[in-house]
Amino acid sequence: MPAYVLGPGREKSLLHRHPWVFSGAVATIKGEVTPGATVDVMADDGRFLGRAAASPASQIRARIWSFDPNDKIDAAFFERRVAAAVAWRASQFSEGNTAARLVHAESDGLPGIIVDRYGDTLVVQILSAGAEAWRETIFDALAGVTGCAHIFERSDAEVRALEGLPPRSGPVRGTGSAGLVIAEHGIRYAVDVVGGQKTGFYLDQRDNRRRIGELAGGRDVLDCFGYTGGFALNALRGGARSVLCVDSSGDAVAAAMRNAQSNGLDDGRGQWVEADVFKHLRLLRDQARQFDLIVLDPPKLAPTAAHVERAARAYKDINLLGCKLLRPGGLLATFSCSGGVGIELFQKIVAGAAVDARIDAQIIGRLGPSADHPVLLSFPEGDYLKGLLVRLANPTATGGASGP
């Protein structure tokens, strides 16, 4: 078998079961290595460290399939891994929840593979050269384990370019993709698996959407980056006095309005606005608008470490404006899904926004992904979604209308 031999001392992360091998760690290549090929990763003294998928075009030169030298990477291996990932998520489904993530890449021992289930449809992202090499085997394993009739591929994320892979999108099993409707905590959502963001829906925020619904009673709510209305609909069902949902996508806003109508929540309390959120927050500030509960759930602002500084400024901007729009005693639920922005930095950014807004604020809750998005302890990079629930603690503080 071809092998990557690491330089002296470069095996430490693998001994701690971290699943990535970076290009700078590889000292010698034994044999011919092609994209997606299975390779052994060896220490410089010849010790076996892991069996991996090679990606010669990527800075992540290899992703570990297994740390067990007895594991053979074949169809049976993928069937076992898929079956294990699917089995423990059975509890995620019920009459009120018909969607969940089934495979969460490295956290399920399947690097580069994301699988979301919407009813009887699976939506799959193949994001690495190793996963690409086994794509048909992976689809067969998913169909056999889940019994789902329809599998749709959404391998159109930009990260594929880093692996030297072109985008792919389309049905791979069955034909079902149009008119797809799921239930989450009893609320129905139409899911566009063909043209929607990611796989069509953001399943990682499931528990946080329910939490917002629990907090919304009698409050004026502002939902920023609202997409198809997940937080807004939960707030309306939770008894919010009013909900303003803002997103830059006209298609998403239209979908949110349809979702409100299909759930009987189009009763005049909701307002749906297509606008640049950064600009609209300033407009709301200039109008001296105030809210009791604000949700800030922006898209990924720092896809890599190189974007962190710019992303930090953007997070500071929206959180400062959010703080200025809060009524005394109001709540701010603020999120980052940027893997390059850790929780310590994110909390520092939000704290700086509160100081600049001249308010005293308390963290009353920490928010993260639902249980179907586990984080492997040896792979902290998988801990991408972090959130803070912040309360404006000083009842006399006001943010005013000055500032950015």
Backbone torsions as a table, in degrees:
resi	resn	phi	psi	omega
1	MET	NA	139.0	175.6
2	PRO	-59.1	157.8	-176.9
3	ALA	-145.3	147.4	166.0
4	TYR	-101.8	123.9	176.8
5	VAL	-104.3	124.3	-175.9
6	LEU	-84.3	158.0	176.0
7	GLY	-71.7	164.9	-179.7
8	PRO	-56.6	131.8	177.6
9	GLY	77.7	0.9	-176.6
10	ARG	-91.1	6.7	-177.3
11	GLU	-93.3	-2.4	-171.2
12	LYS	-58.5	-44.0	-177.6
13	SER	-65.3	-36.3	179.1
14	LEU	-70.4	-33.4	176.0
15	LEU	-65.8	-23.8	173.5
16	HIS	-92.9	11.6	173.8
17	ARG	66.6	29.2	169.5
18	HIS	-76.0	133.8	-168.5
19	PRO	-88.1	6.9	-177.5
20	TRP	-112.5	143.8	171.5
21	VAL	-120.3	118.0	-179.0
22	PHE	-87.3	157.5	-173.9
23	SER	-58.0	-36.8	-177.7
24	GLY	-68.7	-14.6	-179.7
25	ALA	-84.7	-17.5	-174.9
26	VAL	-85.8	120.9	179.4
27	ALA	-97.0	-37.1	-174.6
28	THR	-141.5	143.2	174.3
29	ILE	-113.3	124.7	178.1
30	LYS	-105.7	125.8	179.9
31	GLY	83.0	-177.8	-179.5
32	GLU	-91.1	126.1	-178.7
33	VAL	-114.8	121.7	178.2
34	THR	-114.0	159.6	-178.6
35	PRO	-56.8	127.7	178.7
36	GLY	86.0	-7.0	-178.2
37	ALA	-65.3	149.7	174.8
38	THR	-81.0	128.4	-178.9
39	VAL	-131.9	152.3	169.1
40	ASP	-89.0	141.4	175.3
41	VAL	-106.4	124.2	-173.0
42	MET	-121.5	146.7	170.1
43	ALA	-74.0	166.0	-177.0
44	ASP	-66.5	-19.2	177.9
45	ASP	-93.5	9.1	175.7
46	GLY	94.3	-2.4	179.1
47	ARG	-67.6	138.7	173.5
48	PHE	-73.6	131.9	-179.9
49	LEU	-114.0	-33.3	-178.7
50	GLY	178.9	162.1	175.5
51	ARG	-110.7	126.9	-164.1
52	ALA	-136.8	168.6	171.1
53	ALA	-100.1	128.6	-178.0
54	ALA	-84.1	145.8	175.6
55	SER	-140.9	81.1	-173.2
56	PRO	-61.7	-20.7	-177.7
57	ALA	-89.5	-7.2	-172.5
58	SER	-106.7	153.4	171.2
59	GLN	-64.8	-29.9	171.0
60	ILE	-86.3	95.1	-168.2
61	ARG	-72.6	-24.1	178.4
62	ALA	-153.7	146.3	174.8
63	ARG	-121.0	127.4	-172.6
64	ILE	-73.6	126.2	169.9
65	TRP	-82.8	-42.1	-175.5
66	SER	-153.9	145.7	173.8
67	PHE	-95.5	2.7	-178.6
68	ASP	-96.2	117.6	-178.9
69	PRO	-64.9	-15.2	-179.7
70	ASN	-87.2	-9.8	-179.6
71	ASP	-74.8	128.1	172.4
72	LYS	-99.8	129.4	-178.1
73	ILE	-86.8	100.2	-177.4
74	ASP	-147.9	-171.6	-177.3
75	ALA	-60.3	-38.4	-179.9
76	ALA	-65.0	-35.3	177.4
77	PHE	-61.1	-47.1	-178.1
78	PHE	-68.5	-35.6	177.8
79	GLU	-64.1	-40.7	179.1
80	ARG	-65.1	-45.9	-178.3
81	ARG	-65.1	-42.8	179.1
82	VAL	-64.6	-44.3	-179.1
83	ALA	-61.1	-40.1	179.9
84	ALA	-66.6	-41.5	180.0
85	ALA	-65.2	-41.3	-177.5
86	VAL	-72.0	-37.9	-172.0
87	ALA	-61.5	-46.5	-174.5
88	TRP	-76.1	-11.7	178.0
89	ARG	-90.6	3.0	179.7
90	ALA	-57.2	-32.6	-178.7
91	SER	-71.1	-11.6	-179.5
92	GLN	-76.8	-15.0	-176.1
93	PHE	-103.8	142.8	177.2
94	SER	-160.5	-174.6	178.2
95	GLU	-62.1	-33.5	-178.2
96	GLY	-90.2	-8.1	-180.0
97	ASN	-135.2	110.9	-178.1
98	THR	-114.6	16.4	-179.8
99	ALA	-141.9	145.2	177.6
100	ALA	-167.0	160.6	171.6
101	ARG	-79.9	131.7	-179.9
102	LEU	-99.4	-34.5	-179.6
103	VAL	-133.6	126.9	-175.7
104	HIS	-120.7	56.1	170.4
105	ALA	51.0	-128.9	-175.4
106	GLU	-55.0	-34.0	-177.3
107	SER	-66.0	-18.7	175.7
108	ASP	-110.5	16.5	179.9
109	GLY	70.2	22.6	-179.5
110	LEU	-132.2	71.2	-176.5
111	PRO	-55.4	136.3	176.7
112	GLY	81.2	8.8	-177.3
113	ILE	-124.2	120.2	175.0
114	ILE	-119.2	132.4	178.0
115	VAL	-134.5	121.5	173.0
116	ASP	-112.5	138.9	178.6
117	ARG	-108.5	124.9	174.3
118	TYR	-118.7	97.6	-176.8
119	GLY	62.4	-122.6	-179.9
120	ASP	-98.8	18.0	179.5
121	THR	-116.7	131.0	172.6
122	LEU	-101.9	136.4	173.6
123	VAL	-116.2	123.6	-170.1
124	VAL	-117.9	136.3	169.9
125	GLN	-113.8	123.9	175.1
126	ILE	-106.4	109.5	-165.3
127	LEU	-118.3	2.3	-179.1
128	SER	-135.0	161.4	179.7
129	ALA	-63.7	-36.0	179.2
130	GLY	-65.4	-45.2	177.8
131	ALA	-64.4	-38.0	179.2
132	GLU	-60.6	-38.3	-178.3
133	ALA	-65.8	-24.5	-177.5
134	TRP	-112.3	20.8	-170.3
135	ARG	-55.9	-49.8	-177.8
136	GLU	-65.7	-37.9	176.2
137	THR	-62.1	-40.9	179.3
138	ILE	-64.5	-44.4	178.9
139	PHE	-62.3	-41.4	178.6
140	ASP	-62.0	-43.2	-179.8
141	ALA	-63.8	-42.7	179.6
142	LEU	-63.3	-44.7	179.9
143	ALA	-63.5	-42.2	-177.6
144	GLY	-69.4	-39.5	-176.5
145	VAL	-75.7	-42.1	-173.6
146	THR	-91.0	-26.6	-174.2
147	GLY	73.4	8.7	179.8
148	CYS	-69.2	138.6	-175.9
149	ALA	-80.7	-22.0	-172.1
150	HIS	-127.1	131.8	174.7
151	ILE	-128.9	126.0	-179.9
152	PHE	-119.6	135.9	-179.5
153	GLU	-100.1	133.8	174.7
154	ARG	-126.9	55.7	178.4
155	SER	-87.9	59.9	-177.9
156	ASP	-119.7	18.8	178.2
157	ALA	-74.8	149.7	-177.2
158	GLU	-62.6	-25.0	-177.0
159	VAL	-62.2	-22.6	178.2
160	ARG	-62.3	-31.7	179.3
161	ALA	-62.4	-33.8	178.2
162	LEU	-67.2	-19.8	177.6
163	GLU	-96.1	2.6	-177.6
164	GLY	74.5	27.3	-175.8
165	LEU	-114.2	139.2	175.0
166	PRO	-76.9	160.4	176.7
167	PRO	-70.4	149.1	174.6
168	ARG	-134.6	142.2	175.5
169	SER	-158.9	133.3	177.7
170	GLY	151.8	172.1	179.8
171	PRO	-70.9	141.1	176.7
172	VAL	-121.1	-19.1	173.7
173	ARG	-145.1	132.8	179.3
174	GLY	68.1	-166.1	-177.2
175	THR	-133.9	-7.1	-171.1
176	GLY	-71.6	114.5	174.1
177	SER	-150.5	-28.6	-179.4
178	ALA	-81.5	147.2	176.5
179	GLY	67.6	25.5	-177.6
180	LEU	-77.0	127.7	-179.8
181	VAL	-129.5	132.2	177.4
182	ILE	-117.0	166.5	172.5
183	ALA	-119.0	137.5	176.7
184	GLU	-137.5	115.6	-174.9
185	HIS	50.0	36.1	175.8
186	GLY	85.2	-4.7	176.5
187	ILE	-96.8	135.6	-179.3
188	ARG	-94.2	137.6	178.2
189	TYR	-131.3	135.2	167.8
190	ALA	-79.0	135.3	-177.8
191	VAL	-119.1	122.8	178.0
192	ASP	-96.6	93.7	-177.5
193	VAL	-77.0	-15.5	-178.1
194	VAL	-83.4	-49.0	-174.4
195	GLY	-118.7	-1.6	-179.3
196	GLY	-72.6	170.5	179.5
197	GLN	-71.8	147.4	-177.9
198	LYS	53.1	-119.4	177.4
199	THR	-96.3	7.6	178.8
200	GLY	119.1	-18.9	-176.7
201	PHE	-159.2	158.4	179.6
202	TYR	-104.2	87.0	-176.2
203	LEU	-69.8	-22.5	-176.4
204	ASP	-65.1	-21.0	-177.5
205	GLN	-93.1	12.3	-173.2
206	ARG	-54.8	-52.7	-177.1
207	ASP	-67.9	-34.0	179.8
208	ASN	-70.2	-33.0	175.1
209	ARG	-63.2	-42.8	178.3
210	ARG	-63.3	-39.4	179.9
211	ARG	-61.5	-40.4	177.9
212	ILE	-63.4	-39.0	176.8
213	GLY	-61.2	-37.1	179.3
214	GLU	-69.1	-26.4	-176.7
215	LEU	-93.7	-11.7	-165.9
216	ALA	-82.1	-14.4	-173.1
217	GLY	-52.9	122.9	177.5
218	GLY	73.7	7.4	-176.2
219	ARG	-104.9	153.9	167.1
220	ASP	-87.5	122.5	-170.1
221	VAL	-116.1	137.9	173.1
222	LEU	-117.6	120.0	-179.8
223	ASP	-111.9	109.4	-177.2
224	CYS	-100.5	140.7	-173.6
225	PHE	61.0	50.1	-167.2
226	GLY	-74.5	-12.1	-179.1
227	TYR	49.8	-123.5	-174.9
228	THR	-95.8	19.3	167.6
229	GLY	97.7	16.7	-175.4
230	GLY	-56.0	-55.7	179.2
231	PHE	-67.6	-40.5	-177.5
232	ALA	-62.4	-44.4	-178.7
233	LEU	-66.0	-38.0	176.9
234	ASN	-65.5	-37.3	177.6
235	ALA	-65.4	-42.2	178.5
236	LEU	-63.4	-45.7	179.9
237	ARG	-66.0	-28.0	179.6
238	GLY	-79.7	1.6	175.7
239	GLY	94.9	22.8	177.5
240	ALA	-59.2	145.7	176.6
241	ARG	-70.2	-40.4	176.0
242	SER	-154.0	155.1	178.0
243	VAL	-137.9	126.5	172.7
244	LEU	-111.6	117.8	-177.7
245	CYS	-112.2	124.7	-175.0
246	VAL	-123.3	132.0	174.8
247	ASP	-150.1	150.8	-177.6
248	SER	-80.0	-13.4	-178.0
249	SER	-94.5	119.3	176.9
250	GLY	-62.8	-36.9	178.9
251	ASP	-64.8	-40.8	179.6
252	ALA	-66.3	-42.3	179.5
253	VAL	-62.0	-43.0	178.6
254	ALA	-63.0	-39.5	178.3
255	ALA	-65.8	-38.8	178.0
256	ALA	-62.1	-41.1	178.9
257	MET	-65.0	-39.9	177.8
258	ARG	-66.2	-39.3	177.8
259	ASN	-63.2	-39.9	177.6
260	ALA	-61.8	-42.5	-179.0
261	GLN	-65.9	-43.8	-176.4
262	SER	-67.9	-21.2	178.6
263	ASN	-100.0	8.1	-179.8
264	GLY	67.8	28.1	-178.2
265	LEU	-109.3	13.1	177.5
266	ASP	-91.9	60.9	-173.3
267	ASP	-105.0	18.4	177.1
268	GLY	94.5	-10.5	179.3
269	ARG	-81.7	-20.4	-176.8
270	GLY	-97.9	141.7	174.1
271	GLN	-127.6	133.1	-173.1
272	TRP	-119.9	121.6	-171.4
273	VAL	-126.6	128.7	170.9
274	GLU	-91.5	113.9	-177.4
275	ALA	-166.1	156.9	169.3
276	ASP	-65.8	119.5	-172.1
277	VAL	-63.1	-40.6	-179.2
278	PHE	-59.6	-44.9	179.2
279	LYS	-69.9	-37.8	-176.2
280	HIS	-70.3	-33.2	175.2
281	LEU	-60.9	-39.4	177.7
282	ARG	-66.5	-39.0	177.9
283	LEU	-62.1	-44.4	178.9
284	LEU	-63.1	-38.8	176.7
285	ARG	-62.5	-45.2	-179.1
286	ASP	-66.2	-26.0	176.9
287	GLN	-84.7	0.8	-179.9
288	ALA	60.7	31.3	176.0
289	ARG	-72.3	149.7	176.1
290	GLN	-139.1	151.3	-176.0
291	PHE	-136.1	157.4	178.5
292	ASP	-93.8	-21.1	-178.6
293	LEU	-148.6	123.2	-178.7
294	ILE	-123.8	133.4	176.2
295	VAL	-112.7	124.5	175.6
296	LEU	-116.8	106.3	-177.4
297	ASP	-129.9	69.2	-175.5
298	PRO	-72.1	162.3	173.4
299	PRO	-67.5	175.3	-179.2
300	LYS	-62.0	117.1	-178.3
301	LEU	-97.4	-16.1	179.2
302	ALA	-132.4	82.5	-179.2
303	PRO	-64.2	-26.5	176.9
304	THR	-138.2	171.0	-179.7
305	ALA	-61.0	-27.3	-179.1
306	ALA	-67.1	-18.8	-177.6
307	HIS	-98.9	2.8	-171.2
308	VAL	-63.7	-43.7	-176.7
309	GLU	-61.5	-46.0	178.7
310	ARG	-65.8	-39.9	179.2
311	ALA	-64.2	-38.8	179.7
312	ALA	-59.4	-38.5	178.6
313	ARG	-65.7	-40.0	-179.6
314	ALA	-68.7	-42.2	176.7
315	TYR	-61.9	-40.5	178.8
316	LYS	-62.3	-42.3	-177.9
317	ASP	-59.5	-52.9	-175.1
318	ILE	-71.5	-32.5	179.2
319	ASN	-73.7	-33.8	174.5
320	LEU	-63.3	-45.6	179.0
321	LEU	-65.6	-39.3	177.4
322	GLY	-60.4	-43.6	178.6
323	CYS	-60.8	-37.7	-178.6
324	LYS	-70.9	-21.1	-178.0
325	LEU	-93.7	-2.2	-178.3
326	LEU	-83.0	137.9	169.1
327	ARG	-75.2	156.7	174.0
328	PRO	-52.8	132.4	-177.2
329	GLY	82.3	0.6	-178.2
330	GLY	-73.2	166.2	-176.6
331	LEU	-117.9	139.2	175.5
332	LEU	-120.4	118.4	173.0
333	ALA	-103.1	107.2	-172.6
334	THR	-121.6	138.5	-171.7
335	PHE	-129.9	155.4	165.8
336	SER	-135.2	132.2	174.6
337	CYS	-110.5	18.2	179.1
338	SER	-86.4	115.9	179.4
339	GLY	-60.9	-29.0	-179.3
340	GLY	-75.5	-10.6	178.5
341	VAL	-107.8	104.0	-179.3
342	GLY	-75.1	169.3	-176.3
343	ILE	-64.4	-35.7	179.6
344	GLU	-63.8	-45.0	178.6
345	LEU	-66.1	-41.5	-178.9
346	PHE	-62.7	-44.2	178.2
347	GLN	-62.8	-38.3	177.7
348	LYS	-62.7	-39.5	178.9
349	ILE	-64.4	-46.7	-179.2
350	VAL	-65.3	-38.5	177.2
351	ALA	-62.5	-41.8	177.8
352	GLY	-63.6	-36.8	177.5
353	ALA	-64.2	-41.3	179.9
354	ALA	-65.1	-40.4	178.0
355	VAL	-62.9	-45.8	-179.0
356	ASP	-66.5	-28.2	177.0
357	ALA	-81.9	-4.5	178.5
358	ARG	60.7	47.2	176.4
359	ILE	-127.2	155.4	169.1
360	ASP	-96.9	128.1	-175.9
361	ALA	-132.5	148.8	179.2
362	GLN	-119.1	139.2	167.6
363	ILE	-82.1	117.7	179.2
364	ILE	-111.1	0.7	177.3
365	GLY	-170.6	148.6	173.7
366	ARG	-114.7	135.1	-171.1
367	LEU	-119.6	143.0	179.3
368	GLY	-147.7	-169.7	-176.8
369	PRO	-74.2	160.7	176.4
370	SER	-68.8	166.4	-170.5
371	ALA	-63.4	-21.5	179.3
372	ASP	-77.4	1.7	174.4
373	HIS	-118.1	66.2	-174.9
374	PRO	-68.2	159.0	176.9
375	VAL	-115.4	118.7	176.9
376	LEU	-67.9	128.0	-176.1
377	LEU	-59.1	-32.3	179.9
378	SER	-85.8	3.2	-177.6
379	PHE	-133.9	72.7	-177.3
380	PRO	-62.9	-19.3	177.0
381	GLU	-60.8	-21.4	178.6
382	GLY	-75.4	-8.9	-179.0
383	ASP	-87.9	69.6	-170.7
384	TYR	-89.3	-34.6	-175.2
385	LEU	-94.3	119.3	176.1
386	LYS	-135.6	147.3	-178.0
387	GLY	-146.9	155.0	177.2
388	LEU	-126.1	135.9	170.9
389	LEU	-103.5	112.7	-170.7
390	VAL	-116.8	137.5	177.6
391	ARG	-113.1	133.3	173.8
392	LEU	-72.2	107.3	-168.1
393	ALA	-86.6	-29.9	-177.0
394	ASN	-85.4	106.3	-174.2
395	PRO	-67.1	-12.1	179.6
396	THR	-101.3	-6.1	-176.7
397	ALA	-75.3	143.0	173.3
398	THR	-136.3	143.8	-178.8
399	GLY	-79.1	-23.5	-178.1
400	GLY	73.1	-179.7	-176.7
401	ALA	-111.0	7.5	178.6
402	SER	-88.6	173.0	176.8
403	GLY	112.7	-163.7	-172.4
404	PRO	-67.8	NA	NA
